[in-house]
Amino acid sequence: MNTNLATWHEVIFNQDTTKLLEILDDDVVFHSPVVHTPQKGKQVTFMYLSAAFAVFFNDTFKYVREVVNDSETLSEFEVEIDGILVNGIDMISWNEEGKITSFKVMIRPLKAMNLIHAKMGELLMKYQNKK
């Protein structure tokens, strides 16, 4: 297994936010499926991905296909949330130091997108209010 992919699996399946922070490049760019503009920087990307851990990860989450090379990982996932099957892809770019420089999430179908938008919005609002 590719080292970057193994690291990502370790982070995601353990929901290891400490390790997540370590593998994000300072200038990472996050592309959300529900936010129009790219989100730039380590802290904002960490906020989005930490919220995603809470929304996406339950007993039904699984990767169904992964395409990997030294600098990119494309991982297709499926998860059932509130009775809706969510299908998506995490597109991750890595630098030579093994840090994430770009993270793009794509989700389908529209019903799933609307559900994720609502759930992520609630969590991100709570996060913003704690600041």
C-alpha positions as CSV (number, residue, x, y, z in Angstrom):
1,M,0.0,0.0,0.0
2,N,1.2,3.5,-0.8
3,T,2.6,5.4,2.2
4,N,0.3,8.4,1.8
5,L,-2.7,6.2,1.4
6,A,-1.7,4.2,4.5
7,T,-1.3,7.5,6.5
8,W,-4.7,8.7,5.3
9,H,-6.4,5.4,6.3
10,E,-4.7,5.6,9.7
11,V,-6.1,9.2,10.2
12,I,-9.6,8.5,8.9
13,F,-10.4,5.2,10.4
14,N,-9.1,6.2,13.8
15,Q,-10.5,9.7,13.4
16,D,-7.1,10.9,14.6
17,T,-7.4,14.7,14.5
18,T,-3.9,15.1,16.0
19,K,-2.3,13.2,13.1
20,L,-4.7,15.0,10.6
21,L,-3.2,18.3,11.7
22,E,0.3,17.0,11.3
23,I,-0.3,15.9,7.7
24,L,-1.9,19.1,6.5
25,D,0.4,21.4,4.7
26,D,0.3,25.0,5.9
27,D,-1.0,26.2,2.5
28,V,-3.5,23.3,1.9
29,V,-6.5,24.2,-0.1
30,F,-9.9,22.5,0.7
31,H,-12.6,22.3,-2.0
32,S,-15.9,21.6,-0.3
33,P,-18.8,20.2,-2.3
34,V,-21.1,22.9,-0.8
35,V,-18.9,26.0,-0.6
36,H,-18.4,27.9,-3.8
37,T,-14.8,29.2,-3.2
38,P,-11.8,27.1,-2.2
39,Q,-10.9,27.3,1.5
40,K,-7.3,28.1,2.0
41,G,-5.1,27.2,4.9
42,K,-4.4,24.5,7.5
43,Q,-6.8,25.7,10.2
44,V,-9.9,26.0,7.9
45,T,-9.2,22.7,6.2
46,F,-8.7,21.1,9.6
47,M,-12.1,22.5,10.7
48,Y,-13.9,21.1,7.7
49,L,-12.3,17.7,7.8
50,S,-12.8,17.4,11.6
51,A,-16.5,18.2,11.1
52,A,-16.6,15.6,8.3
53,F,-15.3,13.0,10.7
54,A,-18.4,13.6,12.9
55,V,-20.9,13.6,10.0
56,F,-19.6,10.8,7.7
57,F,-18.2,8.1,10.0
58,N,-20.5,5.4,11.2
59,D,-20.5,1.7,10.8
60,T,-21.6,1.9,7.1
61,F,-18.6,4.1,5.9
62,K,-16.4,2.3,3.5
63,Y,-14.1,3.0,0.6
64,V,-15.2,1.1,-2.5
65,R,-12.4,2.1,-4.9
66,E,-9.1,3.8,-4.6
67,V,-6.7,5.1,-7.3
68,V,-3.3,6.0,-6.0
69,N,0.1,7.3,-7.2
70,D,2.9,9.1,-5.3
71,S,1.2,12.5,-5.4
72,E,-2.5,11.8,-5.6
73,T,-5.1,9.7,-4.0
74,L,-8.7,9.3,-5.3
75,S,-10.9,7.4,-2.9
76,E,-14.5,6.7,-3.7
77,F,-16.6,6.2,-0.6
78,E,-20.1,5.1,0.4
79,V,-21.9,5.7,3.7
80,E,-25.6,5.6,4.8
81,I,-26.7,8.7,6.8
82,D,-30.2,9.1,8.0
83,G,-31.4,6.4,5.5
84,I,-29.7,8.1,2.5
85,L,-26.9,6.5,0.6
86,V,-24.1,9.0,0.2
87,N,-21.6,8.3,-2.6
88,G,-18.5,10.5,-2.9
89,I,-14.9,10.9,-3.8
90,D,-12.0,12.3,-1.8
91,M,-9.4,13.8,-4.2
92,I,-6.2,14.3,-2.2
93,S,-2.9,15.8,-3.5
94,W,0.3,15.2,-1.5
95,N,3.7,16.9,-1.6
96,E,7.1,15.2,-1.3
97,E,7.0,15.5,2.5
98,G,3.8,13.5,2.7
99,K,1.6,16.5,3.5
100,I,-1.8,17.2,2.0
101,T,-1.7,20.2,-0.3
102,S,-5.2,19.9,-1.8
103,F,-8.3,18.1,-0.7
104,K,-11.5,18.1,-2.8
105,V,-14.7,16.3,-1.9
106,M,-17.4,15.5,-4.5
107,I,-20.7,14.0,-3.4
108,R,-23.8,12.6,-5.1
109,P,-26.8,12.3,-5.5
110,L,-28.4,15.6,-4.9
111,K,-30.5,14.3,-1.9
112,A,-27.2,13.2,-0.3
113,M,-25.6,16.6,-1.1
114,N,-28.5,18.4,0.6
115,L,-28.2,16.2,3.7
116,I,-24.5,16.7,4.0
117,H,-24.9,20.5,3.5
118,A,-27.3,20.7,6.4
119,K,-25.3,18.5,8.7
120,M,-22.0,20.1,8.0
121,G,-23.6,23.5,8.3
122,E,-24.8,22.7,11.8
123,L,-21.4,21.5,13.0
124,L,-19.5,24.3,11.4
125,M,-21.8,26.9,12.9
126,K,-21.2,25.4,16.4
127,Y,-17.5,25.5,15.7
128,Q,-17.6,29.2,14.7
129,N,-19.7,30.1,17.8
130,K,-17.0,28.6,20.1
131,K,-14.4,31.0,18.7
